[in-house]
């Protein structure tokens, strides 16, 4: 059957949200499920470069207040004698007090890049700043652990398009916004007939058809698992709240997913930072509170780790527009009932020792990834990352 241009575009549109496996094999009918007490990782990406200094506030540092006379947080919620947290993250303060939150400061990488796109690629691929990789750190994890999976859904992204972080050489995660909509779309008669009756030798076209077949095969599996057990917890009626609710419904099922990925933004606060960051933090705070309460109510919190990151922080001094410009190092949050080291686990940023107005990183993000891969997911971090500079002990 010859493919028409409009059919090619339709297939490509559906394929953009699907799992893409170059060497297609139809999934088996029997799903591979999580068994025992295997751990689950949830990654929350703060897109746009969140301002870390107005997230974890150095409350006793005069340099902070002098450099940010218009946007400094003056009503931070105290965490320690030297540090507070943004008041719009009040639930994070509760998690901190309960020993369910770890904060790692000054995370970055050598020779930082201040481009959103390039720095995000570096974080996604776990590359050096002068190294360009076409695979992501979670994607390479999939290559390592999912080479014979019945349903290749070990990693899922709640988005319309798949991020580089979840693309491996052989395996790629599955991206979707709504399990029901994905299932309904993939099962339209047009797509099924197109897949079942296609015959085409062109490599690119064949790749799209293979992707279409994989989508049809797995969309029903994801949708059915999402309906297995509904939460009794009320989630905020926000985009992030809805995304966390979808993740919760899948975690509470017996789906084989080990990694979930979602994002919120934009934190690119060059202008009027206070209002923008506050609104985003309110959305995060409410969604995370519902998700954690849901995991606790269902006995899952000790086996779920929520990790946040942003592609870079902001400069120490505010700009003339009531905002901050692209910076370098930042903090990461880790939320779980299974933390081995809680609270603020390293020093706050050194505001006296800057590089042309920017923070100097002390913790390499690839060491964080190595820790999560080895200690939480039980994977071979050296094989996946090529990283051999140790791991942390907070999980």
N, C-alpha and C positions, 0 to 999 in steps of 0.2 A: 504494500500500500504506500503510495507516494504521500509524503507529508506536505500539507498546505501551510503557508506562512502563518495564518491565523491559528492553526493547530499547534505549530511550533511555539508560538508565543504563549498559548494557554498552558502547554506542558511546562515551559520555562517558568511561568508564573507560579505554578504549584510547586515545582522543584525548588524554588528559592527558599521555601519554608521547610524543606524536608531533609531527611537524612540522606547524605550523598556518599555512596560507596562505589568506587571505580569498578571493582570486580563484583558485579551483582550476583547475589544468590538469593533466591526467594527464601524468606524466613520460614522456619519450621512452625508447625502448628502448636507445639508445646512450649510455653514461655519458660525462660530461666528466671527463677525468683530469688530474691534476697532471702537468705536463711540465717538463723542464729541471730547474733547481735552485731552484724556488720554495720560499719559506720556510714553515715551519709553526710556529704558536704554540700552546703548551700553557699554560693558565691554571689554577693551583692556588689555590683559595680556602680560606683558614684561617678557618673560620666561628666566630663568637663573640667575636672581639676578642683576638687573640693578644698576649701581653705581650712587646713588642719589647725592653724593657730586659733581660729575662732570655733573650733570643735572641741579640742582639749586645750583649755586656756591656762597659760602660765600666770596664775593670779597674783603672784608676788614679784613679777618681773617688770620693773619700770620701763625697760626698753620696749616691751610690748605695748604699753599704754601710750608712750610718747610717739611711737611710730604709727599708731592707729588711733589718733585722737578723736576721729569721727565714727569709727566702726568697732572699737574695742568692746568686748563683752564684759559688762560691769556687774552683771547679776548672775554670774556663773554658779552652778550648783557644785558645792565643794566635794571633791573626791579625796584629796589629801591636803596637807598643809600648804602645798605649792601648786596644786592643780585643781581645776574645776572643769565641768562639762557644760556645753551650751544648754541653756534652760529649755530649749525646744526638744532636747533629747532626755527628758525627765525619766523615761522608763529605763534608759541606759544607766542612769544614776542608780536606779533600783537594782538593776542587774549587777552593777559594780558592788553595791553594798551586800548583795547576796553571794558574792564570790562566783558569779556566772558570766563575768566579762573580763577579758584580758585586752590590754592596749599596748601595742608595740609602736614606739615612736621612731622618727627619723628613718623611715624606710624609703629606699630609693635604689639607685644604681650608679656606677661610675660614668662620668661624662654625660650627664643627663641632657635629654632633648626636650625642648619646651613646646614642640609642636604636638597638638592634641593627637593627631593621627599617628605620627611616628612613635610617640611615647606610649600610646595605647597598644600599638603593635609590639613594642618591646615587652610590655607587661603581659600581653596575650601569648606571645611566642616564647617568653622567658629567654630572650636572646641578649647578647651584648649590644651596646648602643651602636656599634659599627657593624653589626651582623644582621643579615636579613633572612629570616626563616619563613617558610610557607606553611608551617604547621604550628599548632598551639600546644601549650603544656597539657591541657586536659585532653586534647585530641591525641597526643602521643601516649597519654595514659590509656586511652581507649585502644590504641594499637597494641599496647602491652597486655591488657587484661581481657579484651573482648574479641580476640581473633576467632573464637568458635562459638560466639553467643547465638542462641536461638533467636532472640529478639535483640537487635543491636540498639537498645535504648538505655544503656548504662549512664548516659549523660543527656540531659534535656535542657534546652534554653527556652525561657518564656519570652519569646520575641518573634517578630515576623521574619527576621533574617538571622542566619547563623554567624556568630562571632568567630574571629580567627582563633581565639583561645580553645575552641571546641572542634577544630579541624585537624585530624590526623592525616598521616600518609595513606593509610588503608581504611581507617574508620573515621566517621564524622558523627557528631551528635545530631539530634533531631530538634528543630526549632519550630515553635508554634505559639500562637497567642491564646487559642481556645481549642481544647481537645475536641469538643463537639463540632465546631465549625470545620476543623481539619478533617474529621471523619466524614462529615456530610459532603465536603467539597471533593475529597478523594474518592468517594463512592458515587459520584454523579455518573450516570450512564455513559456520558460522553468520554470521560477519562478511562473507564473500564474497557469500553469498546476500543478505544484508541490503543490502549496497552495490549489487549488480547490479540488484536488484528494487525499490529504494526510489523513491518518487515523493512528494515533499512540498514544499509551497510556503512553509512557515514558515521565516523567515530563520535562526533559531537552530538549528532541526533540520537544515536544509540545510547549514549550516556544519559541524555535527558529521559529517554524511555525507561531505562533501568532505574533511574531515580524515581520516576513515576510509579513503577512497580513496587519499589521498596516502600514508598509512601502509602500506597493502597494497602500493602501487607501489614504495616505497623500502626496505621492511624486507628484502626479498630481496637487494637490491643491497648493503646494509650487511652483511648476514650472509655473503654470498658473498665479499665483500672481506675480511672478518675471518678467513676460512679460507685466504686465498691463500698466506700465508707464516707459519709458526709460528716463534716465537723459540726459540733454543737456550739462552737465559738463564733461570736459575731466579729466579722472583719470590717474595717473601714471601707466605705464606698469610694475608694480611690483606686487609681490604676495599680499602684503597688500593693494595696490591700487585696485586690482581686488576684494579682499574680501570686502572692504568698498563699492565698486560699487554694489556688490550683495546685501549688506545690504540696501543701498539706494533704489534700485529698489523695495525691499520688503516693506520698510517704505512708499514709495510713492504709494503702492497699498493699498487695504483695507484688507490685511491679519491681523489676530488677534494677531500677535506677539507683545509682550511687552518687551522682553529682547533678545538682540543679544550678542553673545560672540565670540571673535576672539583673536588671539595671534600672537606674533612675537618674534623671538629670534634666536640664544641664546645670552644672555647678560652675559654669564659666562666668564668674561674677566680676566682670570689669567695671560694671556700673551698678549702683544701688544694691550692694551686696547683702546688706542686713535683711531686707525684705525677702529677697530671693532665697537665701540660704535658710532663713527661718521657715518659710513655707515648705521647702523640701525636707527639712528636718522634722517638721510636724508630720508629714506624710510617712517618713521612715519610722518615726517613733510609734505611731499608731499601728502600722502594719507589723512591725517587729513585735510589739507587745502582744497582739493577737496571735501571731505565729508561735511565739514562745509559750504562751498559755495553752495553746492547742497541743503543742508537743508535750508539755508537762501533763496535761489532762489525759493523754494517751500513752504515757510511759515511754516516750521517745526522746526526751530532751537530752539524756545522757549520751545518746548515740547520734545526735545531730550537731554539727558544727556550722555555725553561720559566720562567714568571713567577709569583711568589707575591704575594698581598696578603691583608689582613684589614681588616674594616670600620672598626676603630679600634684603638689600643693601649690600655694601662692607665695608671692614675695612677702617679706616681713613687713615692709612699710605699705600703707594704703596709697592708692593713687589719687588723682585730683577729682575723680568722678564718684567718690564714695564706694570704691571697690578695691580689688586687688588684681594684680597681673600674674601671669604664669610664673610659677616657681619650680621647686624641685622636690625635696623630701617631704614625707607626709606620714601620718599614723595609719595603722590598720587595727580594726576591731575584730575580736574573736568571741563569739557567744556560744556557750554550751553548758550543759550540766556535767560534762566530762573533762573540764579543764584541770590540768595538774598544777598550773601556776596562774594565779589570779591577780587582777588589779593592773596597775601600771608597772610593766615588767622591765622597763629600762628608763634611762634618763630622759627628761624633757628636752626639747630642742635647745641648743646653745645659741642664744641670740647675740652673744658677744663675738662669736667666731663664725662669721658669714663669708660667703664667696660672692662678692659683688652684690650684696643685698639679699642673697638666697641662703637658705638653710643647707647645711652640709650633711649628707646622709651618713649614717653609721651602720645601718642594717640593710643588707642586700635582699631584695624581694625574692630572689631565687632560693635563698636559704629558707624563707618562709614556705615557698612551694615545696621544697625538699622535705620539710618537716611535715607538712600536710599529707604529701604523698606517702611517706614512709610510716609515720606514726598514726595517721588517721585512716588512710585508705589501704595501707598494707602493701604498697606498690614499691617497685625498684626505682627509687628516686634518681640514682646515678644513671641508670639506663635511659630514663625518660628525659632528664635535664642535662646530663653530663656535668652535674654539679657535685663537687667533692670537698666542699668547705664547711662541712658539719651541719648539724640541725639544732633547733631549739628544744627546750624541754617543757614548754607550756601545755602541750597536749601529749 
